[in-house]
Amino acid sequence: MSDSMMLQGTMSDVGKSFITAALCRIFKEDGHSPSPFKSQNMALNSFVTHDGFEIGRAQALQAMAAGIEPSPLMNPILLKPTTDIGSQVIVNGKVLFNMKAADYFKYKTKLIPDILSAYNMLCEKHDIIVIEGAGSPVELNLKKDDIVNMGVAKLTNSPVILVGDIDRGGVFAQIVGTLELLEKDERSFVKGIIINKFRGDKTLFNDGIKILEDLTNKPVLGVIPYINCDLEDEDSLSHKLTDRSFDGIIDIAVIKLPKISNFTDFDVFSQYDGVSVRFVSKVTELGDPDLIIIPGTKSTISDMNWLKRTGLAEHIKHCFDADIPIFGICGGYQIMGKTISDPDNTECGGTVYGLGILNTETVFKNEKTQRRTVGTFSDVLGFFSCLSGASFYGYEIHMGETSDNGTPLTSCGGSFNNNAAGCYVHGIFDSADVCGRLVKKLYEAKGLTYTGGCIDRNEYRETQLDILSRNVRENLDIRQIYRIMREHNGT
């Protein structure tokens, strides 16, 4: 029988995903076989497992922290918003259908057998399951038939630890208010509290701990400092998407599309000295960067129309004419072509003209491509010739097929044209061979020489996970965590 522990938050972005990852790493270090689990995730940041299933990026990171391969069992339901009122529903790693939010709310309890099946299969393989909730457990208008917070705690009989974010302020109201809004039987599942993202001298919060424990009759299991570690954020609440400052030598501008997906594709650049990445959504913000990246999107046609409305489409084309290098990934690659067609209403239907800086045409089809991939760059001409022969790894998640009669960018497809290039491979920059060459080229284009080191993103991620787990272990009562699991589960 597996032990289990569930982390729920007072709101979104309190740090549940990272603490889940830290606990997975800590339990692994202690000789256990842990696995993460999140019954339902809503995020455009996704990941493809080795066997071609799509799950939330956060659960993939947590699996890496646990030292195991990511699996669709860890995230049986993934919702990827396609519009403001609808999402693509992915169950057990494969697309089920697109559904409006109101319809999904009525339908979701039919997925409880999938949730329990996935959880039980994980229990057969692992001795500790670390469960992550979503948002807040007391969104009162959404609590009915809950399948991700207290509903899952009950289904799996898991003790709950409530996480609050002190960095935002109002942590007493967060914690006390959440507990007060829980039903009595739900409150009994909560066995402790974590205060996350504390800045400064923790002794100044000693009185705060006593106040919280007196008010809630729940132990404060730890006050975790704001940890400076460079790990992939889960969703659009990431601070990276709002930081438009440029404080480096090399200025990389990523277009912040309304339905941007897999923005973590560019986290690797933060490892390089003097390289700054900023996300822009206005012509006035774009300026004249050293490199423009058009990222993935869950709604290519509507985001192409947005580029036209904002004037960014024309400005990007002017940048292309001015020899500023431009790289597109997945939906961004589709946008850079001549046309994008959706004859079967896979997204929103119709045909639109793209930027026209690549000689490609994209047609959407009902079947979704989901695969991990490795490859090499072809003999590339133009700015990106520096990548010729470079090896890469990554994954593809896309609905469309793109045609180009020219030489492909890579052994896995893609296109190039002078200072423009694009392909479907998410994570293509993660290889030290690829990102290192590109950073050196960007320095050379400014008449400079890059003298820093290059490191593979996977290796770098491991060091950052160690930093995360070490800080959490030092500031969390791990013995109490084990005791709570044992006592609640009767082991």
N, C-alpha and C positions, 0 to 999 in steps of 0.2 A: 504493500500500500504506500502510495506517495504522500508526502507532506505537501502542503500548499500554503501560499501566502499571497494576499491580494493587496495591491496598492491602488487606492482611490485618491482623487485630488479634490481640492475645494473649488477648482476651476481648471480650464485648459491652461497648458504651458506652465504648470507649477513644478515640473521636473520629474513627473512619474516615469517617463520613458528612460531617462538616464539613471534614476535610482533603481529601476528594474534591471537595467543592464549591469549596474554596479553589484547588485545582489547576486545576479547570475554569475558574475566573475568571482565574487567572494565565496559563494557556495562551491564553485568549481575548485578554487584554491584550497578549500577545506576538505577536499576529497569526495565531494558529492557529484551527482550527475544531474544538474539542474536543466530546466527548459523554460523559456518564456512562453506566455500565452496571452493573447488578447482576442476575445471572442469577436469583436467588431471594431474595425478601425475605419475612420474616414480621413483619407489623405490622398494627395496627388503624388506624394513621394513614395514610389513603390520599388520593388526589387523582384528579380526573377531567380528562382531556385535552380539548382543544377538540372532538375528534371522538368523544368519549363513551367512551373507554377508561379503565379504572381501573389505577393504578400506585401504588407506594409514595410517600408524601409526600416522603421523602428524595431520591428520584430526580427528583421535580418541582423541588425546591429546587436540586439540582445542575444541572438543565437551565437554570433561571433564571440561575444563576451563569455558565453558559456562554453565555448570551444567545440560547438557542434554545427552541423550543416543546417542552414535555414530550411524550414519545411512549411507547407501549407497548413499543417496541423496547428502551427503556432498562431495563425491568424485566419480562421475559417471564413470570416466575412470581411471583405474590403469594399468600401464604398468610395468611388472616385467621382466627385462632382463634375457633371458635364454642363449644367446650367445652374442658375441660382436656386432652382426648385427641383432639381433632379440629379440622379447619379447613375453611373454604371455600377451594377451590383455583381461583385465577384465572389463566388462561393467555392471553397476548397481549391482556390488558385485559378479558377477558370471563370470566364464571363458567363453569367446567367442571363441577364437582360438589363436594359435601361429602364428606370422606374422613377416616377415623380415621388418626392419626399412623402406626401400624404398617402400615396398608395403603398409605399414601403412600410410606413408606420403601421398600417393595417396587416401587412403581410409578414412582418419580421418574425413573429412567434413560430411560423412554420419552419424556421431555420434552427430552432432549438435542438432538434435531433442532430443536425450537423455540428453544432457547438459541442454537445455532449460527446458525440462520437470522436471528434478531434481531441477533446480533453482526455477522454479515457484512453485513447491510443497513446497519448504522451505519457500518461501515468504508467503504462505498461513498460515504457522505455526509460523513464527517469524517476529519481527518488524525491526530487523537489520541483514543484511547478510554481513559478513566480508569475502571478497573474496581474495584468495591468488593466485598470478601468479606463474610462474615456470621459473627458470633460468633468462635469460635476455629477454626483449621485442624487442631487436634489433639484434638478431641473423639473419643477413640479408639473409642468404641462407635458413633459415627455416621459414621466416615470412609469406610466401604465405599460405593463408588459415589457419591462426593462430586460434587455438581454446583454448588457455590457457592464453594469455596475453592481448594485445590490442583487439584481436578478441572478447574476453569475455567481456571486458570493454564496447565495442560497443553493443554486444548482450544484455547486462543487463543494459546499460546506467548508468554505475557506475563511480564515480570520482576515480581517481588514485592517490595514494601517492607513490612516488619513494623512495626506501630505498637504501642507500649506506653504505658500510662497511669501516670505517676509519681505523680499526685495520690492514687491509692488506696494507694500503698506497694507494696513488693515488686517493683519494676520489673526488677531483675536476675533474679529467679526467673521473672518473666513471659517475658522475652526469651530467656534461656538455656534455660529449661525447654521453651518452645515449639519452639525450634530443635532441641533434643535429641530431642524426640518426633516430629519430622518424619522421613520416610524420606530416605535419602541423595539420591535423585534429586529429591525435593521441596525439600530444603535448597539444592540448587544453583540453584533458581529465585529464592531470596531474595538480593537484591542490596544491601540496605541496611536500616537501622533508623531509625525516628523515635521520639523520646521526646516524648510529648505531655502537656500540662496541667502544666507546671512552674511552681511558685510561688517567688518570691524571686530571689536573686542567682544567675544561671546559671553564673557562674564557679566556684561551689561544686560544680558537677557535672563540672568538667573532668576530674578523676580518674576519675569514673564513666564518662565516655566512653571513656577509655583502657582501663579494666577491661573494659567490654563489647566493645570491638573486639579486645582480646587474647583474651577467652574465646570469641568467636564467629567471629573472622576475617571479620567483616562491618563495613563502615563505618557510623558513626552520621552520618546525613545532616542531622540538625538536632535541636535541643531547642526545642520550641515552647512558649511560655508559656501559662498559662491565659488565654484571650482572652475579655474581657467584650464579647460581641456578642449581640444579642437576635435569635436565629434559631430557627425551629421545630425542636423535638426530634422524633426519629423514633418512639420507642415508649415503653412503660410504664416504662422505666428512668429516664425524665426526673426530675430533682430537683424539677421544678415540681409533680409529683403528690404529693410528700411534704412540701412546705412548707405548713404550716397556720397560719403566723403572719400576723397582721394588723398592718401598720405604716403604714397610709394613713389618709386621711379617708373614702374610700368603700370599703366592705367588700363584695366580690363573692364569694359562696360557690358553687363549682361542685361538684355532687354527683359524687363519685368512684365511679361504677358499676363493678362487677367487670369488665364487658366494655366499658369506656369506649373510645370511638373518636373520632378527630379532635379531641383535646383542645387542639390548636393553634388551634382556632376562637377562643380567648379570649386568645391572646398579644397581640393588638392593644391590650388594655386597659393593658398594661405601658408603653405609650407616653405615657400620660396622668398628669400630676402628681397625686399624692395618691390614686391608685386602686390598690387591692390586690386580687389574685386569690388565693384559696386553695381547695384541693381537700379536701373533707370526706367521711368515710365513716361517721360516728357522729352520733347525735342530740346528744351532748354537745359535739361540735365545731361543729355548725351555728350555734347561737346565734340572734341576730336580725340578720342581715346586711341591707345596703341593697338587695341584689339576689341572687336565687337563680337559677342556671342549671342546667338538667338537660341534660346533653350527649348526644351520639350514643352508641349502643351496638351491638355486633354480636349481642346476644342480648336483645332487648327484653323478652320474657316472663319469662325467668329473672331479669333485673335488676329487673323490677317485683316479682316475688316476693321478691327480696332486700330491696327497699325496705320491704316489709311486715314481713318477719322482723326487720329491724333497728329498726323503729319510725320510720324516717325518713319513710315514707309519711304517717303520721298527723301528724308534726311539720310536714312541708311543707304539708299541708292547713291546719294551724293558722296557719302563716305566711301563707298565702293569705287566710284569714279576717281576719288582722291587717293586711291591705293591704300586705304586703311583696311587691314585684313579682317575678314568676317568669317566666322565658323558657326554652322548650325547643327544642332543635334535633334534627331527625331522630328517632332513637329516644327522645330526651327529649320531643319533641313527641307521639309516640305514647303515651308513658307518662302524659302529662297528661290524656289523654282518658278516655272512659267505659269502653270495652272494647278489648281487643287479641285478635284471633282468628288462629289459624294452622291452618286446616283441612287443608292439604296437607303438614304437617310440614316446612315450610320451615326453621323453627328447631327447636322442640321440641314443637310441636303443642299443641292445646287452646285454651281461651279464658280470659282473666283480666280482672278489673276493673282499670281504671287508677285514677289519682288522682281523676278526675272533676271537675277544675277547668276543663276545656275541654269543650265540647259536641261531641265528636268520637268516631268509632268507626273502628278500623283493622283491616283484613283483609290478612293476608300472602298474596302470590301468588308463583308460581315465577319469574316474569320480574323481573329486577332493573332498576330505573331508574338510569341513569348519564348525567348530562348537565351541561354548564356552563350557567349561566343569568345573566341580568341582569333587573332589574325595579325596581319602586317599591312603597312601602308604600301601602296604601289609606287611606281616611279612618278612622283608628283611634280608638276611644273608650277611655277609661280611662287608666291610667298611661302606656301606650305611645303615647298620642296625639301625643307629641312627635316620633314617627317618621313621621307622616302626610306622604305625598308624597316622602319621602326615597328616593334612588336607591341601589341596592346591586348587587353582583355576587357570584357564588359558584358552587357546584356541588351537585348532588344525587346521593346514593348510597343507595338504600334498596330493600327488597323489598316493603314494604307500600303500600297505598293507604288514605288517610284521608279520610273524608267529614265534611262539616259544612254544614248548611243555612244558616248565617249568612253575614254578609259576610266574605270572605276577608281575612286579614291583609295579604297582598301580591298583586301581579299574578301571582305564581307559586303562589298558594295559601296555606295556613296559617290559623290561627284566633286569635281574641282574646276575652277575657272579663274585663272590669274590669282587674285588675292582673295578669292572666295572658295570655301569648301564646306562640305556637310556630309553627314551620314546618320544612320539610325542607332549607332552604338552608344548607349549610356555608359558612363564611366570610362570613356576612351582616353581621358587625360590621366587616369589614375596610375598608369604605368610610369615609372621613373624615366623610361626610355622616351616616351612621348612628351610628357610635360617638361622634362629637363631640356629636350631639344627645342621645344617651342619657347620656353623662357629665354634660353640663350639667344635664339633668333630675334626675339623682341628687344633684348638688350642691344644686340648688334645693329638693329635698325635705328637705334638712337645713338650709334657710335660708341657704345659702351661694351664692356666685357663682364659677363656674369661669372663671379668667382665662388659662389656659394655651392653647397652640395645638393644632390638630388636623392630622393628617397621614394620608394614605392608606397602608394597610399595604404595598401594593406598592412605593411610593416609599421607605418606611422600610426595607423589606427590602433594597433595592438599596444603601442607605448601610451597612447592617450587613454585607452581603456584601463591600463594599469594605474595611471594617475587618478582616474575617476574612482576606481575601486579602493585604492589606498586611502584617499581622502574620506570616502564614505565609511570605510571600516574604522578609521580613527575617530569618527564623530558620531557613530551610531552604536547603540548597545546591541551588538550581534548576538551575545548570549541570550539576551531577552527575546530577540527575534526567534531563535531556535526554541526557546521555552514556550513562546506563544504558539508556534506551530505544533509542538509536541502535545501540549495540553489541549489545544482545540481539536486536534485530530485524534487524540487518545492513543498516541504512539509513545 
